[in-house]
Amino acid sequence: MKTVAGLFSSLDEAQFAVRALEDVGIPSQGISVIAGNDASQHDKYLEIAKLKSVPTSRAAAAGASVGGATGFMASLIVLAVPGVGAAIAGGALAVALGGMAVGAAGGALIGAFEDMGISREDAPLYEEAVRRGVVIVAAEVDDPLEAEAITILKTRGGRQVREEVAQFDPHPHPIDSAV
């Protein structure tokens, strides 16, 4: 098994990539989604996840307003990730992070990425992308599906982590220069 990943600007984009991965036979339990949510930019998806426990007609109406709810949308949870802050996640990564002890040491997300097969060198880059609100879709795939999964992520707008990190502002928050 190998892990392929793509970075997306929104959960709408990520949703289409997840659907396409599932359509080629990648099981949903092998697909993970995580995004930083400090600025609450992904809250509408959490509302859809909450609606999974209400009557279907209400959930369907809410899902339609944001492009349709899929299985991964219904599985999103809110997490406080040490060293990252508020995040939303779905899939295997959400299960792994949700099982962390409260107050776990920093680096938990890096460890989770490494456990998924992301290289030790790239795992901190993925963590920084999450911290900055980027949406990550990662899929564990068998060798025969690797090339197809990479193509799916790219054609749905997924970017490589090194491309994304190269564009990061080194000082994303204004520094108070008052003396």
N, C-alpha and C positions, 0 to 999 in steps of 0.2 A: 504494500500500500504506500502511496505517496500522497502528500498534501499539496494542493494547488490553491492559490489565493489571489483575489483581486480586491482592489480598493475602489470604493464608489463614493460619489458625492451625496447620495441620498438613499434612504431605504426603498424608495420607489424603484430606483435603478437596481438595487440589490435584489428586490423581489423578483424582477424579471429574470435575473441571472439564476436565482434559486430554482424558479420554475423550469428553466431550460435544463439545468443540471439534473433535476428530477426526471424530466422527460426523456433523457438519454439513459436512464437506469441507475443513476447514483441515488442510493437510499437517503431519505431525509435525515435519518439518524447520523449519517456521515457528513452532513452539511452544517456548518456553524456560521452564525452572524453575530457580530459585535460592533457597537458604535458608542463613542463617548456621548454623553448626554448632559454635560454640565450646563449648557445653555438651553436645555429643554427643547432642542430643535426636533426631536423625534417623538414628542409626547403624543401626537395623534395616533401613532402606531400602538402605543401602550393602551390608549383608549380602546382600540380595536381588540387587543388582547383581553381587556377586561370584559368586553361585550360577548366574549365566547361563552359566558355563563348566563346570558340573557336570551330571550326568545330569538330564534333564527331570523325572523323578519327584521328585527332591530339591528342585529349584527350584520346582516346582509346590506342593509341600507347604509350603515356606517362604512362598511368595506367598500361599497361602490363609490363612495365619495372620495376615496383615496386610491382608486384603481384596483380594488378587489383585495380581499384577504386570502392569504394562503396559509397552509399549515404552519410555516415558520412564523408568520405574523401573529398567529394565535398563541404561539409558544414564547413570545418575548417576555422577558422579566427585567426588572430593574435591579441593578447590583451596585454596591459601593466597592469599587476595585482599589485596593491599596496602591498608592502611587499614581493613580489615574483619576479617581473621583467617580462621579456618577456615570454609569454606562447602562446600556440595554443590550441584552444578548438573547440568542436563541440557539437551539441545537445542542450538540455535544459540549461545546465550549461553555454554554450557560450552565449545564449540569456540573461540569468540572469546577467552574468558578463559584457556583452556588453552594457547593459542598465545602468551600474553604471556611475555616474557623473565623469568627468575627475577630477583627484585630490582627489578622494574619499579616506577616511581614510583607514589605514591599517586594515587588518582583514576581508576585503570584501570576500576573498575566503573562509575563515573559516565560515563566515556567510552563504555563498552560500552552502557550504557542509552541514551545520546544517539545512538549509531550505530543503535540499534534504532528510533529515532523518538520516544523519551521526551523531553519538553522539557528544555532546559537548566535551567529553574527547578525541575522536579520530580525530575530525576535524582539530586541529593543526598538527597532525601527517600527515594527507593527504596533508595539505598545504606544509609541509616540504618536502614531497616526490615530489610534483610538483616543488618546488624550486630546487631540485636536478636533475630534468630532467626525473623523472619516469613518465610513462604514466598510467593514471587512467581511467578505464572504470567503470562507475556506471550505474545501471539500476534500475528504479522504477518498482517493480513487485507486482502482487497480490499474496496473500498467497499461492495459489496452485502452482505457478511457482517458488517460492523462492528456494526450494531445487534444482530444475533443473537448475536455473540460477547460483547458487553457484557452482554446478558441472561443468557447462559449463566454467565458469571463471577459475576454478582450472585446468580442463583438457586442456585448451588452454594456460596454463602457468601463469595464474594469481596468485599473491601472496597476502597474508594478510598484512595489513599496519603495524601491530606490528612486524611481521617477518622482514619486510623490514627495519623498523626504527632501529631494533636491530643491523643491519649490517652497518648502516651509520657511516662514519668516523666523529667523533665529530668536527674535524677541516678540512673541505673539501678544504679550500683554505690555501696555505702556509702563515704562519705569518712571516712578515718581522722582523728579529731579529737584524737588523743593528742598532747600537747605534750612 
